[in-house]
Amino acid sequence: MAQNVNPFFEQQTASTVKESDLSRKPQSDSHAVTKRLHKELMTLMMAPDKSISAFPEGENLFKWIGTINGPKDSVYETLKFKLSFQFPNSYPYTAPVVKFITPCFHPNVDTNGNICLDILKDKWSALYDVRTILLSIQALLGEPNVDSPLNALAAESWPKKDEYKKYVKDMYKEV
């Protein structure tokens, strides 16, 4: 079976599915997701990289708040950004919904905080985890894909680094 296939959604014929199996799958699926999220939390807490972090928001293990520092040698270098994570019951077979909470002027981030990043969409793999997502977003800050912008103004401004950096710094001061 492929690694990106959720075994709980494997196609079965109606005659092979028992009523009791249908009622158990969501519970065992939720338990597997909870177990995976606990493991990812421990991995993040033990990681030596302090430029990224993420923790559950309150008691809900399916909602997290992540933090990334702007990458070194980028216009975002001294800045810190908060992100929200919403994990579906089908995680890790389905990507979480990740959005910037902190306003971020960037070619691949829209004004609502939505992020255009292939690993959060069509290139998602069950092998990815919260750490991978945070590191990928951090890398995206320093190296945007201006050919696929969500924010056209940021994409047009990107080549003018000095102006861009000033705009970002001014915007961040207002937050």
N, C-alpha and C positions, 0 to 999 in steps of 0.2 A: 504494500500500500504506500502511496506517495506520502511524504512527510507533511505536506500542506493540506491533507485531507482530514477533516474532522471525522473520527470513527463513529461519532454519535449521529452523524448525518449521512452515513453510508446508505446508499439506496438499497432497500429491501422490498421484497414483494409483500403484499398485504397478508398473504397466508403464513409468512414466516415471522411476522411481528405479533407477539403476544401482548395482550392488554396490560399485563403487569410490567412488561419490558418498557412500554411507552411511559408509564407513570414513574418508573425509576430513573430513566435517562436524564431528565433535567436535574434531578438531585445529584446524581453521581457526576454529571457534567459540571455543575456548580462546585462540587467538592474538589474536582480536579483543577478547576480554575483557581479556587481559593488556595489550594496547595501550591500551585505554580506561582501565584502572586506572593505568597509568604516566602518562597524560595528566592524570588527575584528581589524582594525587600532585603533579605539577609545578605544577598550578594552585593547589593548597593551599599548597605551599611558597612560592610567589611572592605569595600574597594578603596584603594589608596588615592584614587582621583577625586579630589575635593572640588573640582570645577563643575561637577554635576551632582545632583541629589534628587531624590523623590521619596515621598512618604504618603501613606493613605491620608485622605482628608477625613479626620475624625474616626469614627468606628467603621465606616464603609470601605471595605477593602477593594471595591470596584471603582472608587473615585480617588485619584491621587493628585497631589500637587508636586510638580517637578520644578527644579531650578537649574539653570545653566548660566555659567559665566560666559561673556563674549570671548571668542577665541583670540589668542595672542596675535599681535601684528595685524589686527583687523580694525575697522572703524568702530566695532562694538567691544573692543578689548577691556575697557574698564566698567562695562555695564553688566548687570545681572537681570535675568529674565525669569519670570514665573510662567509655568505652563500647567494646563489642566489635562488630566488623563481620565477617560471614561472607558472602562473595559467591558466588552460585551460578554455575555454568558458563553459565547463560542471562542473566547480567547484561549489559547494563542493561535487558533486556526483562522481567526478574523482579527484584523488590526484594531487597536484601540483608537478612539477619537482623541486626537491631541490638538490643543489650541493654545495660543499665547494668551495669557491673562494680562501680562505687562504689554502695553502697546509696543509694537515693533515695526519700524519703517524698514521694509525689506522687500526686494523684488518678488520673493516667493511666499509672502505673508500678506493676507488682505487686512482691511481695516477692522474686521471682526475677529482677527487672530487665527483664522484658518491657515493651514500650512500646505503648500504644494510640494510634497516630497514623495517620490515614487515608492519608497518602502512603506509608506502609510496608506498607499492605494494599491495599484496593480502589481507591484513588486514585493508585496508583503510575504513573509515566510514565517512559519511557526517557530523557526529557529531564532528569530529576533526576540529581544526582550526590552525592558524599559531602559536599561543601560545603553543598548544599541541605538534605540530611538533618540535618547538624549544626546549621545555622541554624534549621531547623524545630523540632528538639528543644529548642534553647535558647529559642526563642519559647514553646514549649509549657510550659516550666518557669514562665514568668511569667504565662501565660494558659492554665490547664488547662481541659479540657472536663469540667466536673463532672457533666454530664448523661450521660456515658458513662465512668464510672470503672472502673478495674481495682482500685483500692484504695478501698473504701467508707469506711474510717476517715479517710483523707486528704481525701476529697471532703466528708465531713460536717464536718471540722475547718477546711477552707479559708476559710469566711467569717469565722472568728475569727482574724484575721491575727496578732495579738500572740502568742496561744497557739501558733498554727501555727509561727510563726517560732522561738519558743523550743524547741519540740519538734524542729524540723529542726536547729537549732544544737546541741542536746544530742545528738541522734542522730549528727550528723556528728563530734562530738568523740570518740565511742566507736569510730569506724572507724580 
